[in-house]
Amino acid sequence: MFNNVELNNFGPLESLKWPNLGPINLVIGGNGTGKTFLLKSLYTTVRTLEEHRRGDVQKSASEILADKLFWTFQPEKIGDLVTKSTEHPLSFSCCFDEKKFSYSFGKDTTKQIHVQQNDVPPRKSNSIFLPAKEVLSLHKVILKSREEDKSFGFDDTYLDLARALRRSTTKGNNYKEFSKSRQSLEGMLGGKIDFDSNTGKWTFKKGNQKFPIGVTAEGIKKISILDTLLGNRYLDTSSLIFIDEPESALHPKAISQLLDIVSLLAERGIQFFMASHSYFVVKKLFLIAQEKGVSIPIISENQGEWTTDNLKNGMPENEIINESIQLYKEEVGLALK
């Protein structure tokens, strides 16, 4: 897992240090502050480490990283990822399983990136990024757009996810925590999502009825994606899962249930990074940290500055949290009049 990370001049993230990372990590902040940028920077790194020296791939880590950055952020050239207001290079540095990985490049960079240090051994596990938008109804479109047309639009987080979902569900024994999580997920769904490899279509099966994926609720599709990745063994106990806005399309009860499942999977070894601007998400993770006595590192943006805290130590100061508390106080004040 990631132990720490430091970014400088990476798009909207001019300076960010996040030490002492844990099994569950949360990024909070308003729109446009760089939450998704941070998650994608971590995702491109771990996917580079997973693809490097895997199978017959002969590319260097630098070549894989350049390709991953290009297709994940989709700039005109990689150098466009450097913060526009600076003349200094972009730099990324992290410790992964206590081993260092770092790289940097300037604004003129097109394809060549200098990986300064890579002490991380090859990884056999797969990691995944779950975007805020669901992908099941766009599954065929994503694959055609990227694999056949080679066009911009759907970035690598969508392509990697679409490819991972293409795997068939595997029968037989699974990790105990994965089986328990799947039972909980399917209980939330009230049914199952099925993929027909012959037609390339997804359907939602509830009892004896089948519904086209296009008319299925967004929340059901989102939960089904995680269920599918646990069932087809794409994920294992050393995977990393990045979730952009876990609250998207889910009602508060479903958010709470989903985060309970995240907690269970984190206990088994999966590392999670989530970006959110939901008070429900922060509060639920705070309760998990308090009830289980576990560390849940949090990084939050306040007026351009990034500060770190830990939900095990309490609820941090943040505009999102403060506004939610203020609304609650106003509601209580009205009720007492």
C-alpha positions as CSV (number, residue, x, y, z in Angstrom):
1,M,0.0,0.0,0.0
2,F,1.0,3.7,-0.2
3,N,2.7,4.8,3.0
4,N,3.0,8.5,2.0
5,V,2.9,10.8,-1.0
6,E,4.2,14.2,-1.9
7,L,3.2,16.2,-5.0
8,N,4.5,19.5,-6.3
9,N,3.2,21.6,-9.2
10,F,0.8,18.7,-10.3
11,G,-2.0,20.6,-12.0
12,P,-4.1,22.3,-9.3
13,L,-2.0,20.7,-6.6
14,E,0.9,23.1,-6.1
15,S,2.1,21.6,-2.9
16,L,0.7,18.6,-1.1
17,K,2.2,16.2,1.5
18,W,0.3,13.3,2.9
19,P,2.2,11.2,5.4
20,N,1.2,8.2,7.5
21,L,-1.4,6.7,5.0
22,G,-3.7,3.9,6.2
23,P,-6.0,1.2,4.8
24,I,-8.8,3.8,4.4
25,N,-7.9,7.4,3.3
26,L,-10.2,10.3,2.6
27,V,-9.8,13.4,0.5
28,I,-12.4,16.2,1.1
29,G,-12.8,19.6,-0.5
30,G,-15.0,21.7,-2.7
31,N,-15.5,21.4,-6.5
32,G,-12.4,22.1,-8.5
33,T,-9.9,21.8,-5.6
34,G,-8.0,18.8,-7.1
35,K,-9.5,15.9,-5.2
36,T,-9.9,13.8,-8.3
37,F,-6.5,14.9,-9.6
38,L,-4.9,13.5,-6.4
39,L,-6.7,10.2,-6.8
40,K,-5.7,9.9,-10.4
41,S,-2.1,10.7,-9.7
42,L,-2.0,7.9,-7.2
43,Y,-3.8,5.6,-9.6
44,T,-1.4,6.2,-12.5
45,T,1.5,5.4,-10.2
46,V,0.1,2.1,-8.9
47,R,-1.0,1.0,-12.3
48,T,2.5,1.7,-13.7
49,L,3.9,-0.5,-10.9
50,E,1.4,-3.2,-11.8
51,E,2.0,-3.2,-15.5
52,H,5.8,-2.9,-15.3
53,R,7.5,-6.2,-16.0
54,R,4.2,-8.1,-16.2
55,G,3.8,-10.8,-18.8
56,D,5.4,-10.0,-22.1
57,V,5.3,-6.2,-21.6
58,Q,8.8,-4.9,-22.5
59,K,8.2,-1.2,-21.8
60,S,10.2,0.6,-19.1
61,A,8.5,2.1,-16.1
62,S,9.0,5.5,-17.6
63,E,7.3,4.6,-20.9
64,I,4.3,3.0,-19.1
65,L,4.0,6.0,-16.7
66,A,4.0,8.5,-19.6
67,D,1.3,6.5,-21.5
68,K,-0.8,6.2,-18.3
69,L,-0.6,9.9,-17.5
70,F,-1.4,10.8,-21.1
71,W,-4.5,8.6,-21.3
72,T,-5.7,9.2,-17.7
73,F,-5.5,13.0,-17.8
74,Q,-5.7,13.4,-21.6
75,P,-3.7,16.6,-22.0
76,E,-2.4,17.8,-25.4
77,K,1.1,16.9,-24.1
78,I,2.2,15.6,-20.7
79,G,3.9,18.8,-19.9
80,D,0.5,20.5,-19.7
81,L,0.0,18.8,-16.4
82,V,2.6,21.1,-14.8
83,T,0.9,23.9,-12.8
84,K,0.6,26.8,-15.2
85,S,1.6,29.5,-12.6
86,T,5.1,28.0,-12.0
87,E,8.4,27.6,-13.9
88,H,9.4,24.7,-11.7
89,P,8.9,21.0,-12.8
90,L,6.1,18.7,-11.7
91,S,7.3,16.2,-9.2
92,F,5.7,13.1,-7.6
93,S,7.2,11.1,-4.8
94,C,5.9,8.3,-2.7
95,C,6.7,5.3,-0.5
96,F,4.9,2.2,-1.6
97,D,5.3,-0.8,0.8
98,E,8.2,1.2,2.3
99,K,9.9,1.4,-1.1
100,K,10.4,4.7,-3.0
101,F,9.0,5.7,-6.3
102,S,9.5,9.2,-7.8
103,Y,9.5,11.1,-11.0
104,S,9.5,14.6,-12.4
105,F,9.1,16.5,-15.7
106,G,8.8,20.0,-17.0
107,K,6.3,21.9,-19.2
108,D,8.0,21.0,-22.5
109,T,7.7,17.3,-21.9
110,T,5.8,15.3,-24.6
111,K,6.5,11.6,-24.0
112,Q,9.8,11.1,-22.2
113,I,9.6,11.1,-18.4
114,H,12.5,10.5,-16.1
115,V,11.7,8.1,-13.3
116,Q,14.2,9.2,-10.7
117,Q,13.8,6.2,-8.5
118,N,11.8,2.9,-8.5
119,D,12.6,0.5,-5.8
120,V,9.2,-1.1,-5.8
121,P,9.2,-4.8,-6.9
122,P,6.7,-6.0,-9.6
123,R,3.1,-6.4,-8.4
124,K,0.8,-9.2,-9.3
125,S,-2.4,-7.6,-7.9
126,N,-4.8,-5.3,-9.8
127,S,-6.0,-2.0,-8.6
128,I,-9.1,-0.1,-9.9
129,F,-10.6,3.4,-10.0
130,L,-14.4,3.7,-9.6
131,P,-15.4,7.1,-11.1
132,A,-18.4,9.1,-9.9
133,K,-20.3,8.2,-13.1
134,E,-21.5,4.6,-13.6
135,V,-20.1,2.7,-16.6
136,L,-22.3,-0.4,-17.1
137,S,-24.7,1.3,-19.5
138,L,-21.7,2.7,-21.4
139,H,-19.6,-0.5,-21.3
140,K,-19.6,-1.2,-25.0
141,V,-19.2,2.4,-25.9
142,I,-16.1,2.9,-23.7
143,L,-14.4,-0.2,-25.1
144,K,-15.1,0.8,-28.7
145,S,-14.1,4.4,-28.2
146,R,-10.7,3.4,-26.8
147,E,-9.8,0.0,-28.2
148,E,-11.1,0.5,-31.8
149,D,-11.3,4.3,-32.3
150,K,-8.3,5.2,-30.1
151,S,-10.0,8.5,-29.3
152,F,-10.1,10.8,-26.3
153,G,-13.2,11.1,-24.2
154,F,-13.2,8.2,-21.8
155,D,-9.9,8.2,-19.8
156,D,-8.0,5.2,-18.6
157,T,-9.9,5.0,-15.3
158,Y,-13.0,4.1,-17.4
159,L,-11.1,1.9,-19.9
160,D,-9.4,-0.1,-17.1
161,L,-12.7,-0.6,-15.3
162,A,-14.6,-1.6,-18.5
163,R,-11.9,-4.2,-19.2
164,A,-12.0,-5.5,-15.6
165,L,-15.8,-5.9,-15.7
166,R,-15.4,-8.0,-18.9
167,R,-14.1,-10.8,-16.9
168,S,-16.5,-13.6,-16.1
169,T,-17.5,-14.3,-12.5
170,T,-15.6,-17.2,-11.0
171,K,-17.3,-19.9,-9.0
172,G,-15.7,-21.6,-6.0
173,N,-14.2,-20.4,-2.8
174,N,-13.4,-16.8,-2.4
175,Y,-11.8,-14.8,0.4
176,K,-14.1,-14.9,3.4
177,E,-14.3,-11.1,3.6
178,F,-15.0,-10.9,-0.1
179,S,-17.9,-13.4,0.1
180,K,-19.4,-11.6,3.1
181,S,-19.1,-8.3,1.3
182,R,-20.8,-9.7,-1.8
183,Q,-23.6,-11.0,0.3
184,S,-24.0,-7.5,1.8
185,L,-23.8,-5.8,-1.6
186,E,-26.4,-8.1,-3.1
187,G,-28.6,-7.6,-0.1
188,M,-28.4,-3.9,-0.8
189,L,-29.3,-4.5,-4.5
190,G,-32.2,-6.8,-4.0
191,G,-31.0,-8.7,-7.0
192,K,-28.0,-9.3,-9.2
193,I,-26.4,-7.8,-12.3
194,D,-25.6,-10.2,-15.1
195,F,-23.3,-9.8,-18.1
196,D,-24.1,-11.7,-21.3
197,S,-20.7,-12.1,-23.1
198,N,-22.5,-13.1,-26.3
199,T,-24.5,-9.9,-26.6
200,G,-22.2,-7.7,-24.6
201,K,-25.2,-6.5,-22.6
202,W,-25.8,-6.1,-18.9
203,T,-29.1,-6.8,-17.2
204,F,-30.5,-6.5,-13.7
205,K,-32.2,-9.6,-12.4
206,K,-34.6,-9.3,-9.5
207,G,-36.5,-12.5,-8.7
208,N,-37.8,-13.9,-12.0
209,Q,-37.7,-10.5,-13.7
210,K,-34.9,-9.0,-15.9
211,F,-34.5,-5.3,-16.6
212,P,-32.3,-3.6,-19.2
213,I,-29.3,-1.9,-17.5
214,G,-30.4,1.4,-19.0
215,V,-33.6,1.6,-16.9
216,T,-31.8,0.4,-13.7
217,A,-31.2,2.9,-10.9
218,E,-27.8,4.6,-10.9
219,G,-27.1,3.5,-7.3
220,I,-27.8,-0.2,-8.2
221,K,-25.3,0.0,-11.1
222,K,-22.6,1.6,-8.9
223,I,-22.9,-1.0,-6.2
224,S,-23.0,-3.8,-8.8
225,I,-19.6,-2.8,-10.1
226,L,-17.9,-3.5,-6.8
227,D,-19.8,-6.7,-6.4
228,T,-18.7,-7.8,-9.9
229,L,-15.0,-7.1,-9.3
230,L,-15.1,-9.1,-6.1
231,G,-16.8,-12.0,-7.9
232,N,-14.7,-12.2,-11.0
233,R,-11.5,-12.1,-8.9
234,Y,-10.1,-9.1,-10.6
235,L,-9.4,-7.7,-7.1
236,D,-7.5,-9.5,-4.4
237,T,-6.3,-8.7,-0.9
238,S,-3.4,-6.6,-2.1
239,S,-5.5,-4.4,-4.4
240,L,-6.0,-0.7,-4.1
241,I,-9.5,0.8,-4.8
242,F,-10.0,4.5,-5.6
243,I,-13.5,5.8,-5.3
244,D,-14.5,9.2,-6.6
245,E,-17.5,10.5,-4.8
246,P,-18.8,7.3,-3.1
247,E,-21.9,9.2,-2.2
248,S,-22.9,9.7,-5.9
249,A,-26.4,8.3,-6.7
250,L,-26.7,6.7,-3.2
251,H,-29.1,7.6,-0.5
252,P,-27.6,8.1,3.1
253,K,-28.5,4.5,4.3
254,A,-26.8,3.0,1.2
255,I,-23.7,5.2,1.8
256,S,-23.5,3.9,5.3
257,Q,-23.8,0.3,4.2
258,L,-21.2,0.7,1.4
259,L,-18.7,2.2,3.8
260,D,-19.2,-0.6,6.2
261,I,-18.2,-2.9,3.4
262,V,-15.2,-0.7,2.6
263,S,-14.2,-1.1,6.3
264,L,-14.5,-4.9,6.1
265,L,-12.4,-5.1,2.9
266,A,-9.8,-2.8,4.3
267,E,-9.4,-5.1,7.3
268,R,-8.5,-7.9,4.8
269,G,-5.8,-5.8,3.2
270,I,-7.3,-3.7,0.4
271,Q,-6.2,0.0,0.6
272,F,-8.9,2.6,-0.2
273,F,-8.6,6.2,-1.4
274,M,-11.9,8.1,-1.6
275,A,-12.6,11.7,-2.6
276,S,-15.8,13.3,-1.3
277,H,-17.6,16.5,-0.5
278,S,-20.3,14.7,1.5
279,Y,-20.8,15.2,5.2
280,F,-22.5,11.7,5.4
281,V,-19.3,10.1,4.1
282,V,-17.0,12.0,6.6
283,K,-19.4,11.3,9.5
284,K,-19.7,7.6,8.8
285,L,-16.0,7.1,8.4
286,F,-15.5,9.1,11.7
287,L,-17.9,6.7,13.4
288,I,-16.0,3.7,12.0
289,A,-12.7,5.1,13.2
290,Q,-14.2,5.7,16.7
291,E,-16.0,2.3,17.0
292,K,-13.1,0.2,15.7
293,G,-10.2,2.3,17.0
294,V,-8.7,2.4,13.5
295,S,-6.7,5.1,11.8
296,I,-8.4,6.9,8.9
297,P,-6.2,9.6,7.5
298,I,-7.9,12.6,6.0
299,I,-6.6,15.4,3.8
300,S,-8.7,18.5,3.3
301,E,-8.5,21.7,1.2
302,N,-9.1,25.0,2.8
303,Q,-8.6,28.2,0.8
304,G,-5.8,26.6,-1.3
305,E,-4.0,24.9,1.6
306,W,-4.0,21.2,2.2
307,T,-4.1,20.0,5.8
308,T,-3.9,16.5,7.1
309,D,-5.7,15.0,10.1
310,N,-7.0,11.6,11.3
311,L,-10.6,10.7,11.9
312,K,-9.5,8.6,14.8
313,N,-8.6,11.9,16.6
314,G,-12.0,13.5,15.9
315,M,-13.8,15.5,13.2
316,P,-11.5,18.0,11.5
317,E,-12.1,21.7,10.8
318,N,-13.3,22.1,7.2
319,E,-15.7,24.3,5.3
320,I,-17.9,21.3,4.3
321,I,-18.2,20.0,7.8
322,N,-18.7,23.4,9.4
323,E,-21.4,24.3,6.9
324,S,-23.2,20.9,7.6
325,I,-23.0,21.6,11.3
326,Q,-24.3,25.1,10.9
327,L,-27.3,23.9,8.9
328,Y,-28.1,21.4,11.6
329,K,-27.9,24.1,14.3
330,E,-30.2,26.3,12.2
331,E,-32.7,23.4,11.9
332,V,-32.6,22.8,15.7
333,G,-33.1,26.5,16.3
334,L,-36.2,26.6,14.1
335,A,-37.6,23.5,15.8
336,L,-37.2,25.1,19.3
337,K,-38.9,28.3,18.3
